[in-house]
């Protein structure tokens, strides 16, 4: 699994900062399973589709995932991490080696 973090990029012609990305970081031992796929329901996107992955990160990975993008092995697309995934509460994670569940999504169309 690859994770890249947002950075402040170059400014555009109007002086607004563009978002850039760090070099991808390789994270080992992440479980990835396909999440829900669905047609976009917005009326202005009749041909749109939404693709999601459910990712479970190992307990040794402690970095924040807020605002990050991930690339699942075997897939060339980058997916946005939804929200700010937190660790599973300790009482539920006593025997878990993977204790942070993240949803990653991409929309097309």
N, CA, C and O atoms as CSV, one atom per row, in Angstrom:
chain,resi,resn,atom,element,x,y,z
A,1,UNK,N,N,0.856,-1.163,0.000
A,1,UNK,CA,C,0.000,0.000,0.000
A,1,UNK,C,C,0.901,1.224,0.000
A,1,UNK,O,O,1.912,1.268,0.701
A,2,UNK,N,N,0.525,2.211,-0.789
A,2,UNK,CA,C,1.252,3.469,-0.807
A,2,UNK,C,C,0.368,4.572,-0.242
A,2,UNK,O,O,-0.832,4.625,-0.514
A,3,UNK,N,N,0.974,5.446,0.544
A,3,UNK,CA,C,0.278,6.587,1.132
A,3,UNK,C,C,1.045,7.842,0.748
A,3,UNK,O,O,2.269,7.892,0.869
A,4,UNK,N,N,0.316,8.863,0.281
A,4,UNK,CA,C,0.959,10.159,0.054
A,4,UNK,C,C,0.168,11.222,0.797
A,4,UNK,O,O,-1.051,11.137,0.950
A,5,UNK,N,N,0.912,12.233,1.257
A,5,UNK,CA,C,0.346,13.283,2.093
A,5,UNK,C,C,0.247,14.600,1.336
A,5,UNK,O,O,1.079,14.885,0.475
A,6,UNK,N,N,-0.767,15.404,1.651
A,6,UNK,CA,C,-0.893,16.691,0.961
A,6,UNK,C,C,0.179,17.673,1.435
A,6,UNK,O,O,0.570,17.680,2.602
A,7,UNK,N,N,0.632,18.485,0.513
A,7,UNK,CA,C,1.564,19.562,0.831
A,7,UNK,C,C,1.082,20.820,0.129
A,7,UNK,O,O,0.232,20.763,-0.760
A,8,UNK,N,N,1.616,21.922,0.524
A,8,UNK,CA,C,1.283,23.173,-0.151
A,8,UNK,C,C,2.120,23.228,-1.427
A,8,UNK,O,O,3.349,23.199,-1.368
A,9,UNK,N,N,1.461,23.307,-2.564
A,9,UNK,CA,C,2.145,23.323,-3.846
A,9,UNK,C,C,2.441,24.736,-4.316
A,9,UNK,O,O,2.331,25.694,-3.551
A,10,UNK,N,N,2.810,24.853,-5.554
A,10,UNK,CA,C,3.070,26.149,-6.177
A,10,UNK,C,C,1.786,26.973,-6.198
A,10,UNK,O,O,0.689,26.424,-6.092
A,11,UNK,N,N,1.923,28.277,-6.332
A,11,UNK,CA,C,0.734,29.116,-6.450
A,11,UNK,C,C,0.331,29.222,-7.914
A,11,UNK,O,O,1.170,29.143,-8.811
A,12,UNK,N,N,-0.964,29.403,-8.138
A,12,UNK,CA,C,-1.458,29.552,-9.503
A,12,UNK,C,C,-1.325,31.012,-9.950
A,12,UNK,O,O,-0.781,31.842,-9.222
A,13,UNK,N,N,-1.819,31.312,-11.137
A,13,UNK,CA,C,-1.689,32.656,-11.711
A,13,UNK,C,C,-2.370,33.734,-10.855
A,13,UNK,O,O,-2.015,34.910,-10.938
A,14,UNK,N,N,-3.342,33.330,-10.038
A,14,UNK,CA,C,-4.052,34.289,-9.185
A,14,UNK,C,C,-3.473,34.350,-7.772
A,14,UNK,O,O,-4.000,35.058,-6.914
A,15,UNK,N,N,-2.393,33.612,-7.533
A,15,UNK,CA,C,-1.756,33.626,-6.218
A,15,UNK,C,C,-2.330,32.643,-5.224
A,15,UNK,O,O,-1.951,32.664,-4.053
A,16,UNK,N,N,-3.244,31.772,-5.663
A,16,UNK,CA,C,-3.827,30.777,-4.777
A,16,UNK,C,C,-2.916,29.563,-4.691
A,16,UNK,O,O,-2.410,29.099,-5.712
A,17,UNK,N,N,-2.697,29.036,-3.478
A,17,UNK,CA,C,-1.833,27.863,-3.372
A,17,UNK,C,C,-2.522,26.624,-3.929
A,17,UNK,O,O,-3.698,26.381,-3.660
A,18,UNK,N,N,-1.792,25.859,-4.694
A,18,UNK,CA,C,-2.303,24.591,-5.215
A,18,UNK,C,C,-1.845,23.483,-4.265
A,18,UNK,O,O,-0.841,23.624,-3.567
A,19,UNK,N,N,-2.583,22.399,-4.252
A,19,UNK,CA,C,-2.202,21.277,-3.401
A,19,UNK,C,C,-1.215,20.404,-4.148
A,19,UNK,O,O,-1.421,20.062,-5.312
A,20,UNK,N,N,-0.161,20.056,-3.474
A,20,UNK,CA,C,0.808,19.115,-4.010
A,20,UNK,C,C,0.817,17.858,-3.146
A,20,UNK,O,O,0.059,17.750,-2.182
A,21,UNK,N,N,1.669,16.923,-3.496
A,21,UNK,CA,C,1.730,15.649,-2.764
A,21,UNK,C,C,3.171,15.274,-2.468
A,21,UNK,O,O,4.069,15.542,-3.266
A,22,UNK,N,N,3.387,14.654,-1.318
A,22,UNK,CA,C,4.699,14.125,-0.984
A,22,UNK,C,C,4.978,12.901,-1.849
A,22,UNK,O,O,4.081,12.380,-2.511
A,23,UNK,N,N,6.206,12.457,-1.836
A,23,UNK,CA,C,6.529,11.184,-2.476
A,23,UNK,C,C,5.788,10.085,-1.724
A,23,UNK,O,O,5.674,10.149,-0.500
A,24,UNK,N,N,5.280,9.073,-2.439
A,24,UNK,CA,C,4.540,8.006,-1.757
A,24,UNK,C,C,5.399,7.256,-0.745
A,24,UNK,O,O,6.581,6.996,-0.973
A,25,UNK,N,N,4.778,6.921,0.368
A,25,UNK,CA,C,5.394,6.133,1.431
A,25,UNK,C,C,4.815,4.718,1.346
A,25,UNK,O,O,3.598,4.557,1.261
A,26,UNK,N,N,5.652,3.718,1.367
A,26,UNK,CA,C,5.193,2.325,1.325
A,26,UNK,C,C,4.821,1.898,2.740
A,26,UNK,O,O,5.614,2.053,3.669
A,27,UNK,N,N,3.613,1.361,2.904
A,27,UNK,CA,C,3.154,0.859,4.191
A,27,UNK,C,C,2.844,-0.622,4.015
A,27,UNK,O,O,1.978,-0.996,3.224
A,28,UNK,N,N,3.555,-1.453,4.752
A,28,UNK,CA,C,3.395,-2.901,4.636
A,28,UNK,C,C,2.248,-3.400,5.508
A,28,UNK,O,O,1.863,-2.760,6.486
A,29,UNK,N,N,1.724,-4.536,5.136
A,29,UNK,CA,C,0.771,-5.284,5.965
A,29,UNK,C,C,-0.566,-4.569,6.159
A,29,UNK,O,O,-1.157,-4.640,7.236
A,30,UNK,N,N,-1.043,-3.883,5.121
A,30,UNK,CA,C,-2.373,-3.254,5.160
A,30,UNK,C,C,-3.348,-4.204,4.485
A,30,UNK,O,O,-3.100,-4.659,3.368
A,31,UNK,N,N,-4.455,-4.505,5.153
A,31,UNK,CA,C,-5.492,-5.327,4.545
A,31,UNK,C,C,-6.404,-4.427,3.716
A,31,UNK,O,O,-6.871,-3.397,4.204
A,32,UNK,N,N,-6.657,-4.802,2.482
A,32,UNK,CA,C,-7.536,-4.025,1.608
A,32,UNK,C,C,-8.648,-4.920,1.095
A,32,UNK,O,O,-8.396,-6.016,0.595
A,33,UNK,N,N,-9.870,-4.449,1.220
A,33,UNK,CA,C,-10.995,-5.184,0.653
A,33,UNK,C,C,-11.891,-4.181,-0.069
A,33,UNK,O,O,-12.041,-3.038,0.362
A,34,UNK,N,N,-12.482,-4.631,-1.173
A,34,UNK,CA,C,-13.357,-3.717,-1.913
A,34,UNK,C,C,-14.514,-3.268,-1.034
A,34,UNK,O,O,-15.148,-4.071,-0.349
A,35,UNK,N,N,-14.769,-1.980,-1.072
A,35,UNK,CA,C,-15.923,-1.438,-0.371
A,35,UNK,C,C,-17.087,-1.380,-1.334
A,35,UNK,O,O,-17.086,-2.041,-2.372
A,36,UNK,N,N,-18.047,-0.610,-0.993
A,36,UNK,CA,C,-19.230,-0.483,-1.837
A,36,UNK,C,C,-18.905,0.300,-3.101
A,36,UNK,O,O,-18.163,1.281,-3.062
A,37,UNK,N,N,-19.460,-0.137,-4.205
A,37,UNK,CA,C,-19.414,0.657,-5.431
A,37,UNK,C,C,-20.842,1.059,-5.728
A,37,UNK,O,O,-21.777,0.290,-5.503
A,38,UNK,N,N,-21.001,2.255,-6.229
A,38,UNK,CA,C,-22.366,2.740,-6.448
A,38,UNK,C,C,-22.374,3.800,-7.533
A,38,UNK,O,O,-21.363,4.445,-7.808
A,39,UNK,N,N,-23.535,3.964,-8.138
A,39,UNK,CA,C,-23.720,5.080,-9.048
A,39,UNK,C,C,-23.841,6.344,-8.209
A,39,UNK,O,O,-24.440,6.337,-7.133
A,40,UNK,N,N,-23.269,7.419,-8.713
A,40,UNK,CA,C,-23.413,8.697,-8.020
A,40,UNK,C,C,-24.878,9.110,-8.097
A,40,UNK,O,O,-25.516,8.974,-9.141
A,41,UNK,N,N,-25.399,9.610,-6.999
A,41,UNK,CA,C,-26.833,9.920,-6.960
A,41,UNK,C,C,-27.138,11.390,-7.234
A,41,UNK,O,O,-28.304,11.772,-7.325
A,42,UNK,N,N,-26.112,12.209,-7.364
A,42,UNK,CA,C,-26.371,13.611,-7.634
A,42,UNK,C,C,-27.012,13.763,-9.013
A,42,UNK,O,O,-26.596,13.100,-9.963
A,43,UNK,N,N,-28.005,14.617,-9.127
A,43,UNK,CA,C,-28.722,14.776,-10.387
A,43,UNK,C,C,-27.847,15.365,-11.485
A,43,UNK,O,O,-28.135,15.187,-12.669
A,44,UNK,N,N,-26.783,16.065,-11.105
A,44,UNK,CA,C,-25.917,16.653,-12.122
A,44,UNK,C,C,-24.792,15.697,-12.550
A,44,UNK,O,O,-23.907,16.100,-13.304
A,45,UNK,N,N,-24.810,14.457,-12.090
A,45,UNK,CA,C,-23.802,13.464,-12.457
A,45,UNK,C,C,-24.479,12.142,-12.820
A,45,UNK,O,O,-24.259,11.138,-12.141
A,46,UNK,N,N,-25.287,12.120,-13.865
A,46,UNK,CA,C,-26.039,10.904,-14.177
A,46,UNK,C,C,-25.163,9.712,-14.557
A,46,UNK,O,O,-25.596,8.570,-14.401
A,47,UNK,N,N,-23.950,9.942,-15.049
A,47,UNK,CA,C,-23.064,8.838,-15.421
A,47,UNK,C,C,-21.960,8.625,-14.398
A,47,UNK,O,O,-20.996,7.911,-14.674
A,48,UNK,N,N,-22.080,9.220,-13.240
A,48,UNK,CA,C,-21.029,9.138,-12.230
A,48,UNK,C,C,-21.021,7.804,-11.506
A,48,UNK,O,O,-22.037,7.114,-11.422
A,49,UNK,N,N,-19.856,7.459,-10.987
A,49,UNK,CA,C,-19.706,6.240,-10.193
A,49,UNK,C,C,-18.786,6.536,-9.015
A,49,UNK,O,O,-17.917,7.404,-9.097
A,50,UNK,N,N,-18.983,5.813,-7.928
A,50,UNK,CA,C,-18.163,5.962,-6.724
A,50,UNK,C,C,-17.560,4.606,-6.409
A,50,UNK,O,O,-18.266,3.598,-6.375
A,51,UNK,N,N,-16.261,4.582,-6.181
A,51,UNK,CA,C,-15.560,3.337,-5.855
A,51,UNK,C,C,-14.929,3.505,-4.486
A,51,UNK,O,O,-14.385,4.567,-4.180
A,52,UNK,N,N,-14.993,2.478,-3.663
A,52,UNK,CA,C,-14.442,2.580,-2.315
A,52,UNK,C,C,-13.646,1.333,-1.946
A,52,UNK,O,O,-13.909,0.236,-2.439
A,53,UNK,N,N,-12.681,1.526,-1.077
A,53,UNK,CA,C,-11.909,0.447,-0.471
A,53,UNK,C,C,-12.035,0.568,1.039
A,53,UNK,O,O,-12.102,1.674,1.575
A,54,UNK,N,N,-12.065,-0.557,1.719
A,54,UNK,CA,C,-11.964,-0.581,3.169
A,54,UNK,C,C,-10.560,-1.071,3.484
A,54,UNK,O,O,-10.166,-2.160,3.068
A,55,UNK,N,N,-9.809,-0.265,4.220
A,55,UNK,CA,C,-8.406,-0.549,4.508
A,55,UNK,C,C,-8.227,-0.698,6.009
A,55,UNK,O,O,-8.763,0.096,6.782
A,56,UNK,N,N,-7.483,-1.702,6.422
A,56,UNK,CA,C,-7.185,-1.897,7.836
A,56,UNK,C,C,-5.673,-1.827,8.007
A,56,UNK,O,O,-4.940,-2.693,7.530
A,57,UNK,N,N,-5.222,-0.786,8.692
A,57,UNK,CA,C,-3.801,-0.539,8.876
A,57,UNK,C,C,-3.285,-1.266,10.112
A,57,UNK,O,O,-4.027,-1.447,11.078
A,58,UNK,N,N,-2.019,-1.685,10.093
A,58,UNK,CA,C,-1.443,-2.376,11.253
A,58,UNK,C,C,-1.297,-1.434,12.441
A,58,UNK,O,O,-1.198,-0.218,12.274
A,59,UNK,N,N,-1.285,-2.010,13.642
A,59,UNK,CA,C,-1.177,-1.186,14.848
A,59,UNK,C,C,0.153,-0.451,14.932
A,59,UNK,O,O,0.280,0.499,15.705
A,60,UNK,N,N,1.140,-0.866,14.158
A,60,UNK,CA,C,2.437,-0.191,14.170
A,60,UNK,C,C,2.435,1.095,13.350
A,60,UNK,O,O,3.366,1.894,13.459
A,61,UNK,N,N,1.408,1.308,12.534
A,61,UNK,CA,C,1.323,2.524,11.726
A,61,UNK,C,C,0.594,3.584,12.534
A,61,UNK,O,O,-0.611,3.477,12.761
A,62,UNK,N,N,1.313,4.597,12.966
A,62,UNK,CA,C,0.735,5.589,13.875
A,62,UNK,C,C,0.523,6.959,13.242
A,62,UNK,O,O,-0.028,7.846,13.894
A,63,UNK,N,N,0.938,7.159,12.004
A,63,UNK,CA,C,0.790,8.466,11.361
A,63,UNK,C,C,-0.673,8.766,11.051
A,63,UNK,O,O,-1.468,7.856,10.817
A,64,UNK,N,N,-1.016,10.043,11.051
A,64,UNK,CA,C,-2.368,10.457,10.701
A,64,UNK,C,C,-2.632,10.165,9.222
A,64,UNK,O,O,-1.719,10.212,8.397
A,65,UNK,N,N,-3.880,9.866,8.900
A,65,UNK,CA,C,-4.292,9.633,7.522
A,65,UNK,C,C,-5.187,10.759,7.004
A,65,UNK,O,O,-5.673,10.685,5.875
A,66,UNK,N,N,-5.409,11.789,7.803
A,66,UNK,CA,C,-6.279,12.902,7.411
A,66,UNK,C,C,-5.732,13.572,6.151
A,66,UNK,O,O,-4.570,13.976,6.106
A,67,UNK,N,N,-6.585,13.684,5.128
A,67,UNK,CA,C,-6.224,14.368,3.900
A,67,UNK,C,C,-5.323,13.585,2.964
A,67,UNK,O,O,-4.956,14.088,1.902
A,68,UNK,N,N,-4.962,12.372,3.331
A,68,UNK,CA,C,-4.034,11.574,2.524
A,68,UNK,C,C,-4.740,10.898,1.347
A,68,UNK,O,O,-5.968,10.862,1.264
A,69,UNK,N,N,-3.932,10.374,0.458
A,69,UNK,CA,C,-4.406,9.515,-0.617
A,69,UNK,C,C,-3.650,8.200,-0.530
A,69,UNK,O,O,-2.508,8.151,-0.074
A,70,UNK,N,N,-4.307,7.132,-0.977
A,70,UNK,CA,C,-3.691,5.806,-0.968
A,70,UNK,C,C,-3.805,5.176,-2.342
A,70,UNK,O,O,-4.707,5.484,-3.121
A,71,UNK,N,N,-2.859,4.278,-2.620
A,71,UNK,CA,C,-2.912,3.492,-3.852
A,71,UNK,C,C,-2.807,2.034,-3.438
A,71,UNK,O,O,-1.844,1.618,-2.795
A,72,UNK,N,N,-3.810,1.278,-3.819
A,72,UNK,CA,C,-3.900,-0.140,-3.484
A,72,UNK,C,C,-3.057,-0.929,-4.477
A,72,UNK,O,O,-3.102,-0.646,-5.674
A,73,UNK,N,N,-2.292,-1.908,-4.014
A,73,UNK,CA,C,-1.489,-2.714,-4.945
A,73,UNK,C,C,-2.352,-3.302,-6.060
A,73,UNK,O,O,-3.446,-3.810,-5.812
A,74,UNK,N,N,-1.851,-3.227,-7.272
A,74,UNK,CA,C,-2.574,-3.747,-8.421
A,74,UNK,C,C,-3.541,-2.758,-9.042
A,74,UNK,O,O,-4.169,-3.062,-10.056
A,75,UNK,N,N,-3.671,-1.577,-8.448
A,75,UNK,CA,C,-4.575,-0.539,-8.949
A,75,UNK,C,C,-3.755,0.731,-9.128
A,75,UNK,O,O,-3.048,1.139,-8.207
A,76,UNK,N,N,-3.836,1.355,-10.280
A,76,UNK,CA,C,-3.016,2.535,-10.544
A,76,UNK,C,C,-3.648,3.833,-10.051
A,76,UNK,O,O,-3.006,4.882,-10.107
A,77,UNK,N,N,-4.888,3.792,-9.572
A,77,UNK,CA,C,-5.594,5.004,-9.142
A,77,UNK,C,C,-5.223,5.394,-7.716
A,77,UNK,O,O,-4.897,4.547,-6.884
A,78,UNK,N,N,-5.282,6.688,-7.457
A,78,UNK,CA,C,-5.147,7.208,-6.096
A,78,UNK,C,C,-6.546,7.428,-5.531
A,78,UNK,O,O,-7.421,7.949,-6.222
A,79,UNK,N,N,-6.759,7.032,-4.278
A,79,UNK,CA,C,-8.047,7.158,-3.604
A,79,UNK,C,C,-7.900,8.080,-2.405
A,79,UNK,O,O,-6.911,8.011,-1.676
A,80,UNK,N,N,-8.892,8.947,-2.205
A,80,UNK,CA,C,-8.895,9.862,-1.062
A,80,UNK,C,C,-9.325,9.112,0.190
A,80,UNK,O,O,-10.308,8.371,0.174
A,81,UNK,N,N,-8.583,9.310,1.273
A,81,UNK,CA,C,-8.986,8.743,2.557
A,81,UNK,C,C,-10.120,9.602,3.098
A,81,UNK,O,O,-10.005,10.826,3.160
A,82,UNK,N,N,-11.208,8.961,3.487
A,82,UNK,CA,C,-12.381,9.671,4.001
A,82,UNK,C,C,-12.185,10.000,5.480
A,82,UNK,O,O,-11.911,9.117,6.293
A,83,UNK,N,N,-12.328,11.269,5.813
A,83,UNK,CA,C,-12.280,11.692,7.209
A,83,UNK,C,C,-10.904,11.567,7.836
A,83,UNK,O,O,-9.884,11.756,7.172
A,84,UNK,N,N,-10.886,11.250,9.113
A,84,UNK,CA,C,-9.658,11.113,9.897
A,84,UNK,C,C,-9.742,9.810,10.681
A,84,UNK,O,O,-10.135,9.814,11.847
A,85,UNK,N,N,-9.375,8.689,10.048
A,85,UNK,CA,C,-9.507,7.386,10.716
A,85,UNK,C,C,-8.751,7.337,12.045
A,85,UNK,O,O,-7.599,7.762,12.138
A,86,UNK,N,N,-9.414,6.818,13.053
A,86,UNK,CA,C,-8.836,6.675,14.381
A,86,UNK,C,C,-8.644,5.202,14.715
A,86,UNK,O,O,-9.220,4.326,14.070
A,87,UNK,N,N,-7.831,4.942,15.728
A,87,UNK,CA,C,-7.628,3.561,16.157
A,87,UNK,C,C,-8.902,3.019,16.795
A,87,UNK,O,O,-9.699,3.769,17.359
A,88,UNK,N,N,-9.079,1.710,16.696
A,88,UNK,CA,C,-10.193,1.036,17.355
A,88,UNK,C,C,-9.971,1.173,18.868
A,88,UNK,O,O,-8.837,1.016,19.322
A,89,UNK,N,N,-11.011,1.459,19.663
A,89,UNK,CA,C,-10.827,1.580,21.112
A,89,UNK,C,C,-10.161,0.331,21.702
A,89,UNK,O,O,-10.413,-0.791,21.262
A,90,UNK,N,N,-9.312,0.552,22.699
A,90,UNK,CA,C,-8.482,-0.518,23.265
A,90,UNK,C,C,-9.293,-1.734,23.709
A,90,UNK,O,O,-8.835,-2.862,23.530
A,91,UNK,N,N,-10.480,-1.540,24.281
A,91,UNK,CA,C,-11.248,-2.692,24.760
A,91,UNK,C,C,-11.666,-3.625,23.621
A,91,UNK,O,O,-11.914,-4.810,23.847
A,92,UNK,N,N,-11.743,-3.091,22.395
A,92,UNK,CA,C,-12.094,-3.918,21.250
A,92,UNK,C,C,-10.871,-4.411,20.507
A,92,UNK,O,O,-10.957,-5.352,19.719
A,93,UNK,N,N,-9.737,-3.785,20.750
A,93,UNK,CA,C,-8.532,-4.072,19.977
A,93,UNK,C,C,-7.515,-4.921,20.725
A,93,UNK,O,O,-6.371,-5.035,20.286
A,94,UNK,N,N,-7.903,-5.512,21.836
A,94,UNK,CA,C,-6.946,-6.233,22.674
A,94,UNK,C,C,-6.133,-7.271,21.905
A,94,UNK,O,O,-4.943,-7.433,22.177
A,95,UNK,N,N,-6.729,-7.962,20.975
A,95,UNK,CA,C,-6.018,-9.009,20.235
A,95,UNK,C,C,-5.784,-8.656,18.777
A,95,UNK,O,O,-5.350,-9.498,17.992
A,96,UNK,N,N,-6.065,-7.434,18.419
A,96,UNK,CA,C,-5.944,-7.041,17.021
A,96,UNK,C,C,-4.535,-6.562,16.714
A,96,UNK,O,O,-3.949,-5.803,17.486
A,97,UNK,N,N,-3.996,-7.002,15.592
A,97,UNK,CA,C,-2.728,-6.469,15.103
A,97,UNK,C,C,-2.990,-5.343,14.118
A,97,UNK,O,O,-2.081,-4.587,13.777
A,98,UNK,N,N,-4.214,-5.231,13.668
A,98,UNK,CA,C,-4.615,-4.180,12.745
A,98,UNK,C,C,-5.761,-3.435,13.416
A,98,UNK,O,O,-6.846,-3.983,13.608
A,99,UNK,N,N,-5.505,-2.178,13.768
A,99,UNK,CA,C,-6.486,-1.509,14.617
A,99,UNK,C,C,-6.937,-0.134,14.123
A,99,UNK,O,O,-7.492,0.649,14.895
A,100,UNK,N,N,-6.705,0.164,12.854
A,100,UNK,CA,C,-7.228,1.417,12.298
A,100,UNK,C,C,-7.891,1.110,10.968
A,100,UNK,O,O,-7.234,0.673,10.023
A,101,UNK,N,N,-9.184,1.337,10.899
A,101,UNK,CA,C,-9.945,1.066,9.683
A,101,UNK,C,C,-10.182,2.390,8.962
A,101,UNK,O,O,-10.634,3.367,9.560
A,102,UNK,N,N,-9.871,2.406,7.668
A,102,UNK,CA,C,-10.035,3.610,6.859
A,102,UNK,C,C,-10.851,3.274,5.628
A,102,UNK,O,O,-10.744,2.177,5.080
A,103,UNK,N,N,-11.656,4.212,5.199
A,103,UNK,CA,C,-12.366,4.116,3.926
A,103,UNK,C,C,-11.649,5.021,2.938
A,103,UNK,O,O,-11.312,6.161,3.258
A,104,UNK,N,N,-11.421,4.515,1.752
A,104,UNK,CA,C,-10.788,5.310,0.684
A,104,UNK,C,C,-11.728,5.309,-0.495
A,104,UNK,O,O,-12.237,4.256,-0.878
A,105,UNK,N,N,-11.973,6.478,-1.086
A,105,UNK,CA,C,-12.975,6.603,-2.139
A,105,UNK,C,C,-12.455,7.401,-3.324
A,105,UNK,O,O,-11.574,8.248,-3.182
A,106,UNK,N,N,-13.008,7.121,-4.482
A,106,UNK,CA,C,-12.763,7.902,-5.686
A,106,UNK,C,C,-14.077,7.993,-6.442
A,106,UNK,O,O,-14.855,7.039,-6.469
A,107,UNK,N,N,-14.320,9.131,-7.050
A,107,UNK,CA,C,-15.529,9.321,-7.847
A,107,UNK,C,C,-15.126,9.580,-9.284
A,107,UNK,O,O,-14.095,10.198,-9.553
A,108,UNK,N,N,-15.938,9.108,-10.193
A,108,UNK,CA,C,-15.665,9.260,-11.613
A,108,UNK,C,C,-16.940,9.665,-12.319
A,108,UNK,O,O,-18.012,9.138,-12.022
A,109,UNK,N,N,-16.836,10.585,-13.239
A,109,UNK,CA,C,-17.987,10.952,-14.063
A,109,UNK,C,C,-18.754,12.128,-13.554
A,109,UNK,O,O,-19.744,12.531,-14.165
